Amino acid sequence: MKAKVYKSTGSWYSVRTETGDSGNARMKGIFKIDGMGSTNPVAVGDDVDIEWESETEKTALIRDILPRNNYVTRQSPSNRRHFHIIAANVDQCILMAGLRDPNSPQGFIDRFLLTCEAFHIPALLVLNKSDLFREKELENLDYWTEMYGTAGYRVVAASTQKGDGMKQMEEYLKDRITLVSGQSGVGKSSFINHFLPSLGLKTAEVSGWSGKGTHTTTFAEMFDLPDGGRIIDTPGLKEFGIVDISRQELSHYFPEMRERLNGCQFNNCLHINEPGCAIKNALEEGFIFKARYDSYCNILGTINESDY
């Protein structure tokens, strides 16, 4: 029987069948070694084949993982050669970031966006808590909107407190499976509570001394939206390590670079010191933002080619 995974707690999974029956399922031992190098063979959003162990207690065994359309991963904190699947079979991603309380590092944002590019998943950048923005944040908002807009991304300033951007978000979420991610404290739970107030997801204030958020979501979980579509809440991420991207491939996942790669003199150009580099020329002419190029160089320096 086909079912979709709505929640993963590590050993048990909340599933829902196509007929609307819900229950808890566990894997057969064979799935614990999946050959993919992932720390979690089954992820939220997966379609699985189940058999009920107990109809009355609604417990089931996962017999098979059905083919995925896509998945979003992050590097395992304990082993850089392994990855953790955040969610599978998503239509789009929303990355929630902050310009104030907390201030999200651009490096984190760019790593998330290039991962979405690698898996061909559209991404939207939501700069949350716009009701807190002052002159400095408004200047940064204009800058980031132009910078990421040049790269082809939509940027939305939103506030669950005042409702700014929420109507636009409602239209964006409708009839799609959307992964919502971001660092702790950026307001993911408040954002989801706006659309699903009956959930009452826990929220927490940003720590005054550290400027960082505290974790309020423990496990990834998917929820049905009343007007169609599903939304996946994820635990707040402290960092986002990329996986399965080589130094040679990295520039392909920066859209503003990708469209100019054919102009480079050398096919293996890394866009650092090579002559005839179309990316460096575009940078000097102002077609590529220096902050994005610097981010590319920083990420490039963290990739160990011996891992590929």
N, C-alpha and C positions, 0 to 999 in steps of 0.2 A: 504494500500500500504506500502511495506517495505522500510525503509530508514535508513541511518546511520547518527549518530550525528557527525558533524565535528567541531562544536564550541559551547561552552556554555558561555553565558553572564549573567547567573543568572535567567533570566525570559524568554529569547528567546534563541532558539537553531538553529544553521545553520545545515540543513540536506540535504542529497543527496540521491535520490532514485536509485534503481538498474538500471534504464534506463538512469541515468545521469542528471535528473532534480534536480535543487537546489532551496532551498527556506528557509524561516524562519518559525519555528514552536514554538508553546507554549503548555504547559501542560493543560490538564483538571484539575480542582481543586482536584479531587480524588487522583491524584498522589502526591500531596503535603504532604500527610501523608502516607508514604510507609511502616511503621512498622519495618524498618531496623535500625533506629537510625542514619540515614545519613542526612547530611545537604543539600544534592543535590540528589534527586531521579533519575535524568537523568544526564548522564555523557558523555563526549566525548568518542566515540568508541561504544556507545550503538547502538544496532539495535532496531528500534522502528516501530510501526505500525501507519501510519498517514492518515489523510484525508484532502484533500485540502479545505481550506475555500474560497480561491480566486485563480483561475488558472492564472489570469492576474498579480496579485500582488505577487503571489507565497508565500502565507501564508497558514499555515496548523495547524491542531490540532494533538497533539500526543495522540492517543487512547490507546496505550499499550506499555509497555517496554518488548521486547522479552527476553527470557532466556539468561543469560550471561554465557560465558565460564569461565570468571574470572574477577577480578577487583583489582585495587590497591588503597589502602586508606591511609589516614593520620588522626591522631587525630585532632578533632576540637579544635582550640585554646581557644574557649570560654566554651567548655563543654567536659570534658575528657570521658564522657559516650557516646558521639556522634562522628561520623567520617565523613570525607569528601572523596567522591570517586574522585580520581585524573583522572582515565581513566578506561575504561572497554574493554574487548575482545582484549587484547594485546598478542602478541606472545613472546615479550621479553622486557626487560628494559635496558636502558643505564643510568648509574649514572655517571654524569660528576663531577669530583672533581679537586681540585687544590692543588699543593704542594707549590705554590707561587702566590701571587696576584690573588685570595686569597688563604689562606691555609685552606683546609677543615678539620674540626675535625673528627677524626676517629669515635667518637661516632655517629655522623650524618650518616656516611657511613654505619656503622654496623646496625643501626636501619633500614635504607632503605633496605639493603640486606636481613635482616631477615624477613622483610615484604614481599619481593619477594619470599623468601623461603616458607612463610606461605601460599601464594597463588599459589605456584608451577609455578612461572614464572622465566625463565632463566634471569640472570642479568650479565651485563658486566660493569666493572669499567674502565672508561676512565679518565686518568690523563692528563688534558688539559694544553695548553700553555707550551709545552715542550721546545719551543724555548727560554723560560726564565730560564730554569733549569741551575743551577750552581752546584758546587761540592756537597753542602749540599743536594740540591734537587735530584741530581742523586743518592746519597747514599740512600735517602728515597725511591726513585723509586725502587731501587734494593730490599730494605727491604719489601716494600709493595707488590711488584710483587711476592716475595717468600712467604710472609705471606698469601696473599689472594689466591695465586696459590695453597698453601697447603690445603686451604679450598675448592678448586675446582673452583675458579673464574678466568676468563681471565682478565688480566690487560693490557691495551694498553696506551702507551704514545702518545699523539697526539698534533699536532699544525696546526691550520688552516692558520697561517701565512706562514709556510714553507711547508705545505702539508704532514707533517709526520703523518703516520698512517691513512691517509684519504682513500687510496686504500683499506686497510683492512676493514675500516668502511663501505665503499661502498658495499663490498661483504657481510658484516654482515647485512646490512639494506635491501638488495634486497629481494623482495617478502615476507616481514614480516611487521607486524604492530608493531612499536617500540615506546615505551614511553621514552622520553628523559627528565631526571630530574636532579636536583642539586641545590645548593645554588646560590644565586644571585652573578653575577660577574664571574662565572666559564667559561663562553663562550658558553652557549647553543645556543644563537641566531646566533653567528658567525659560530658555527658548522653547524646549519641548513642552514644558508645562503650559505655555501660551496656547499651543494648539491642542493639547490634551490635558486640560486642567484637572480632570478626574484622577490622573495618575498621581499627582502630588509628589513628584520626584524631589528628593532632598536637594537643597541648595546650601551653599556655605559662602561666607564672606572671604575676601582675599585677606591673607595675613598682613597686618599692618607693618610688621618689622621686616618681612621678607619680600613683600610685594607679589607673592605667589599664592595660587589657589590651593585649596585642599580637596582631596578626592572625595566625591560624593557618589559616583557610580562605580560599582565594583566589577560588574560583568557587562559585556555587550548584550543588548537586548533590543528586539524589534517590536514596534507597536503599529497597529492599524490606525490610519487617520480616518476620521468620520466622513470626509468628502472624497475618499479614494486615495490610494497610495499608502506607503509604509515608511516609517522613519526608524533609523537604527541609532540608538544612543550608545556611546562608547565611553570607557573609562578615560579620564583625563591623562594625556600623555606628557611626560616630562621632556622627552626628546624623541626624535624620529630618525632612526638609522635606516638608510636605504639598503636594498638588497638586490642582487642579480643585475646590477648596472655596472658595466666596465667603464674605464676612463675614456675609451674610444667612443662609447655610446652616449655619454652623459649629455653632450651638447644637443643631441637629437630630442631631448626632453625639455629643453628650453625653447618654446615655440618661436620666439623672436630670433633665436639663433638658427633653428632648424630650417627656416625658410631661406637662409642665406648660405647654407653649407656648401652648395654646389659652386659657389663663387670662390672657395678657397683653392689655392694653388696645389695643395697636397691633399690627397684623400684621407690621410691619417692625421690631419692637422688637429692639434689640441688647443689651438687658439691662445697660445701663451707667447712664444718667441718666434714662431715660424714666419717666414716671408710670404707675402701674397695672401695674407689671412683676411678673408671677407668679414669675419666677426670683429677683428681688431679695427678694420677700416670703418665698419658700421658704428663701433663704439666711439671712435674719434669724431665721426660725423654727427653723433648724437641720436642715432637711430636705436641704439641699445643703451639702456640706463646703466650707469657705472655700478650702482648698487646691485643690480642683477648680475652683471659680469663678475663683480667681486664675490658674490655668493657662489657663482659657478666655480671660480678658482678655489674657494675654500672647500667646497664639496669635492672637487677633483683631487685636492690634496689628501683627502681622507680615504680615497679608494685605493686599496692595495691590489695591483694588477695580478699578483700571484694567486689571488683568490679565484681567478677566472681561468 
